[in-house]
Amino acid sequence: MAEYPLDWTVLPVDRPLYEAEVDLSGPVADYDAHLSVMRDAAVRLPAVTNQTWKSRAGS
């Protein structure tokens, strides 16, 4: 499991964490790789089920 320690001394006190100048390339790349593996392992829906979902989403 990857770890991405934060240097709490450089994080802003008065702004949200997502606004901090922290390099997120490692965690984002890991998350993208995880999603890729999950998509590859997912079972495709039958065409009829897929059409039903699409028709309900449009209504």
PyMOL commands that place a pseudoatom at each C-alpha (Angstrom):
pseudoatom trace, name=CA, resn=MET, resi=1, chain=A, elem=C, hetatm=0, pos=[0.000, 0.000, 0.000]
pseudoatom trace, name=CA, resn=ALA, resi=2, chain=A, elem=C, hetatm=0, pos=[1.320, 3.402, -0.944]
pseudoatom trace, name=CA, resn=GLU, resi=3, chain=A, elem=C, hetatm=0, pos=[1.723, 6.103, 1.655]
pseudoatom trace, name=CA, resn=TYR, resi=4, chain=A, elem=C, hetatm=0, pos=[1.797, 9.826, 1.039]
pseudoatom trace, name=CA, resn=PRO, resi=5, chain=A, elem=C, hetatm=0, pos=[2.767, 11.588, 4.266]
pseudoatom trace, name=CA, resn=LEU, resi=6, chain=A, elem=C, hetatm=0, pos=[1.819, 15.242, 4.612]
pseudoatom trace, name=CA, resn=ASP, resi=7, chain=A, elem=C, hetatm=0, pos=[4.163, 17.831, 6.032]
pseudoatom trace, name=CA, resn=TRP, resi=8, chain=A, elem=C, hetatm=0, pos=[1.695, 19.378, 8.445]
pseudoatom trace, name=CA, resn=THR, resi=9, chain=A, elem=C, hetatm=0, pos=[3.993, 22.349, 9.028]
pseudoatom trace, name=CA, resn=VAL, resi=10, chain=A, elem=C, hetatm=0, pos=[3.445, 23.680, 5.488]
pseudoatom trace, name=CA, resn=LEU, resi=11, chain=A, elem=C, hetatm=0, pos=[-0.319, 23.164, 5.284]
pseudoatom trace, name=CA, resn=PRO, resi=12, chain=A, elem=C, hetatm=0, pos=[-2.429, 26.302, 5.492]
pseudoatom trace, name=CA, resn=VAL, resi=13, chain=A, elem=C, hetatm=0, pos=[-4.351, 26.917, 8.668]
pseudoatom trace, name=CA, resn=ASP, resi=14, chain=A, elem=C, hetatm=0, pos=[-6.919, 29.270, 7.131]
pseudoatom trace, name=CA, resn=ARG, resi=15, chain=A, elem=C, hetatm=0, pos=[-7.590, 27.441, 3.823]
pseudoatom trace, name=CA, resn=PRO, resi=16, chain=A, elem=C, hetatm=0, pos=[-8.959, 24.026, 2.894]
pseudoatom trace, name=CA, resn=LEU, resi=17, chain=A, elem=C, hetatm=0, pos=[-6.515, 21.189, 2.346]
pseudoatom trace, name=CA, resn=TYR, resi=18, chain=A, elem=C, hetatm=0, pos=[-7.352, 20.969, -1.374]
pseudoatom trace, name=CA, resn=GLU, resi=19, chain=A, elem=C, hetatm=0, pos=[-5.978, 24.505, -1.823]
pseudoatom trace, name=CA, resn=ALA, resi=20, chain=A, elem=C, hetatm=0, pos=[-2.620, 23.618, -0.283]
pseudoatom trace, name=CA, resn=GLU, resi=21, chain=A, elem=C, hetatm=0, pos=[0.399, 23.443, -2.523]
pseudoatom trace, name=CA, resn=VAL, resi=22, chain=A, elem=C, hetatm=0, pos=[0.820, 19.683, -2.150]
pseudoatom trace, name=CA, resn=ASP, resi=23, chain=A, elem=C, hetatm=0, pos=[1.949, 17.390, -4.949]
pseudoatom trace, name=CA, resn=LEU, resi=24, chain=A, elem=C, hetatm=0, pos=[-1.001, 15.104, -5.595]
pseudoatom trace, name=CA, resn=SER, resi=25, chain=A, elem=C, hetatm=0, pos=[0.391, 13.379, -8.687]
pseudoatom trace, name=CA, resn=GLY, resi=26, chain=A, elem=C, hetatm=0, pos=[1.205, 10.156, -6.796]
pseudoatom trace, name=CA, resn=PRO, resi=27, chain=A, elem=C, hetatm=0, pos=[-2.185, 9.679, -5.123]
pseudoatom trace, name=CA, resn=VAL, resi=28, chain=A, elem=C, hetatm=0, pos=[-4.074, 10.701, -8.264]
pseudoatom trace, name=CA, resn=ALA, resi=29, chain=A, elem=C, hetatm=0, pos=[-2.066, 8.268, -10.394]
pseudoatom trace, name=CA, resn=ASP, resi=30, chain=A, elem=C, hetatm=0, pos=[-2.747, 5.459, -7.884]
pseudoatom trace, name=CA, resn=TYR, resi=31, chain=A, elem=C, hetatm=0, pos=[-6.463, 6.250, -7.896]
pseudoatom trace, name=CA, resn=ASP, resi=32, chain=A, elem=C, hetatm=0, pos=[-6.568, 6.290, -11.720]
pseudoatom trace, name=CA, resn=ALA, resi=33, chain=A, elem=C, hetatm=0, pos=[-4.760, 2.940, -11.827]
pseudoatom trace, name=CA, resn=HIS, resi=34, chain=A, elem=C, hetatm=0, pos=[-7.251, 1.506, -9.327]
pseudoatom trace, name=CA, resn=LEU, resi=35, chain=A, elem=C, hetatm=0, pos=[-10.193, 2.675, -11.444]
pseudoatom trace, name=CA, resn=SER, resi=36, chain=A, elem=C, hetatm=0, pos=[-8.591, 1.176, -14.544]
pseudoatom trace, name=CA, resn=VAL, resi=37, chain=A, elem=C, hetatm=0, pos=[-8.252, -2.221, -12.843]
pseudoatom trace, name=CA, resn=MET, resi=38, chain=A, elem=C, hetatm=0, pos=[-11.851, -2.054, -11.614]
pseudoatom trace, name=CA, resn=ARG, resi=39, chain=A, elem=C, hetatm=0, pos=[-13.169, -1.180, -15.093]
pseudoatom trace, name=CA, resn=ASP, resi=40, chain=A, elem=C, hetatm=0, pos=[-11.229, -4.062, -16.629]
pseudoatom trace, name=CA, resn=ALA, resi=41, chain=A, elem=C, hetatm=0, pos=[-12.592, -6.503, -14.036]
pseudoatom trace, name=CA, resn=ALA, resi=42, chain=A, elem=C, hetatm=0, pos=[-16.204, -5.324, -14.235]
pseudoatom trace, name=CA, resn=VAL, resi=43, chain=A, elem=C, hetatm=0, pos=[-18.795, -7.518, -15.895]
pseudoatom trace, name=CA, resn=ARG, resi=44, chain=A, elem=C, hetatm=0, pos=[-20.507, -5.884, -18.849]
pseudoatom trace, name=CA, resn=LEU, resi=45, chain=A, elem=C, hetatm=0, pos=[-24.252, -5.441, -18.580]
pseudoatom trace, name=CA, resn=PRO, resi=46, chain=A, elem=C, hetatm=0, pos=[-26.471, -7.215, -21.095]
pseudoatom trace, name=CA, resn=ALA, resi=47, chain=A, elem=C, hetatm=0, pos=[-27.605, -4.901, -23.909]
pseudoatom trace, name=CA, resn=VAL, resi=48, chain=A, elem=C, hetatm=0, pos=[-31.249, -4.973, -22.764]
pseudoatom trace, name=CA, resn=THR, resi=49, chain=A, elem=C, hetatm=0, pos=[-30.295, -3.893, -19.241]
pseudoatom trace, name=CA, resn=ASN, resi=50, chain=A, elem=C, hetatm=0, pos=[-28.056, -1.165, -20.586]
pseudoatom trace, name=CA, resn=GLN, resi=51, chain=A, elem=C, hetatm=0, pos=[-30.853, 0.179, -22.813]
pseudoatom trace, name=CA, resn=THR, resi=52, chain=A, elem=C, hetatm=0, pos=[-33.278, 0.159, -19.890]
pseudoatom trace, name=CA, resn=TRP, resi=53, chain=A, elem=C, hetatm=0, pos=[-30.888, 2.200, -17.734]
pseudoatom trace, name=CA, resn=LYS, resi=54, chain=A, elem=C, hetatm=0, pos=[-30.302, 4.687, -20.541]
pseudoatom trace, name=CA, resn=SER, resi=55, chain=A, elem=C, hetatm=0, pos=[-34.041, 5.117, -21.173]
pseudoatom trace, name=CA, resn=ARG, resi=56, chain=A, elem=C, hetatm=0, pos=[-34.731, 5.718, -17.469]
pseudoatom trace, name=CA, resn=ALA, resi=57, chain=A, elem=C, hetatm=0, pos=[-31.915, 8.233, -17.191]
pseudoatom trace, name=CA, resn=GLY, resi=58, chain=A, elem=C, hetatm=0, pos=[-33.458, 10.337, -19.965]
pseudoatom trace, name=CA, resn=SER, resi=59, chain=A, elem=C, hetatm=0, pos=[-36.897, 10.547, -18.348]
for i in range(1, 59): cmd.bond("trace and resi %d" % i, "trace and resi %d" % (i + 1))
show_as sticks, trace
zoom trace
